[in-house]
Amino acid sequence: MENLDNELNAIDPTTSDAVENALDTLAELNTTFKELADIQVTDEKHLYITELADEGADYMAHAYELFKKAYTQDSFDEDNAALAYQYLER
C-alpha cells in the first residue's frame, strides 16, 4: 500500500494525464482496501481488526467514487473533491 501512496504523491498535477493517473492509482488503492477487508480474523481477541478493515474499505470506496465524480464531470466539482478527501483521510 505504501507504493500506491508514493505513486499518488508523485503525480505531477501539471501533466495532461494527471487526473487519469490519480484515478487509476485510487482505483488500485480501493481494490487493495477491499482485499484487506475480505481477510477474516478468527482470533476472538482481534475481531475488531475485521471491523476496522471493513470501515476502511467503506471509506476508501466512498472516497474513490467521489473523486471520480469530482474529476470526470465537465467542470471540476470542488465539493465532491473536498468530501472525497475527508473520506480518504479517515
GIDACOR-V78186 format. One record per pair of residues at least 12 apart in sequence whose ideal C-beta (glycine too) atoms are under 7 Angstrom apart, sorted by the first residue. I is the first residue (numbers start at 1). J is the second residue. Records with the same first field share a line. If there is no record, write none. Layout:
BEGIN
I=J + J
END
This chain:
BEGIN
1=32
4=25 + 28 + 29 + 32
7=25
8=22 + 25
19=71
23=67 + 68 + 71
26=64 + 67
27=64
29=60
30=60 + 61 + 64
33=56 + 57 + 60
34=57
36=53 + 57
37=53 + 54 + 57
39=53
59=87 + 90
62=87
63=84 + 87 + 88
66=80 + 83 + 84 + 87
67=81 + 84
70=84
END
